[in-house]
């Protein structure tokens, strides 16, 4: 198993949880089905209805992040 690098493969969120990055997921090569925060595979292996909820949430988050860029 590959040694994970903080800042590249993962980071810790405000609650102290380890969060895997999109880079880590891309290197792995597939969606694991757990609904990871930075899944670059559109949650392909996450069962419904959770997949749809995650996709809606990630689109809303993207809109919020892009609007914050213009609020400055």
N, C-alpha and C positions, 0 to 999 in steps of 0.2 A: 504494500500500500504506500502511496506517495505521501511524503511529509507535507502537511498543509502550511501555507505561508500566510500569516496575518497581513491583511491589507490587500492581498491578491486573491486568495482563495476564500477568506472569511474575514468578518469583523464582529465586534461585540456591539449590540444595540444598547439603548439607554437603560434597559432592564437587565443587562448583563448576559443576554442570550447570544450564543454564537450563531451568526447568520452567514450562510454560504452565499458567495457572490455568483453573478452570471458567468464569470470566467471559470469558476470551479465547475459549474453545471455544463458549460460548453465543452470543457475538457473531458468530462465524464461521457458526454455524447448522447444522452437520452434523459427523458423526464422520468423521475423515480416514482411519481404518483402521490407524493406527500403534500403537494401544494406549497412548495418552497417559495419564499418571498420574491426571489430574483430568477424564477424559472424562465429561461429563454425559449422554451418549447411550447408556450401557450397551454401549459398544464395538460398535455396530451394524454397522460395516463391517470389523471385524477378522475375518479368516478363522478357522474352527475348525481345530484344537482350542484355539488360543491364546485365542480369545474366552472360552471356558468357564473356562480357567485364570485369566484376568484378572478375570472376574466373581467367581470363588471368592475370589481374593486381595483384591479390594476389599471384599467382605462380611466377611472375616476382619479386615481392617484397621479397618473400622467398628466391629466388636465390641470390638476391643482399645482403640480410642480411647474408646468409651463406657464401658468398664469402668475405664479410667484416671481418668475423672472421679470415680468413686466411691471410688477408692483413697486419696484425699487425706486 
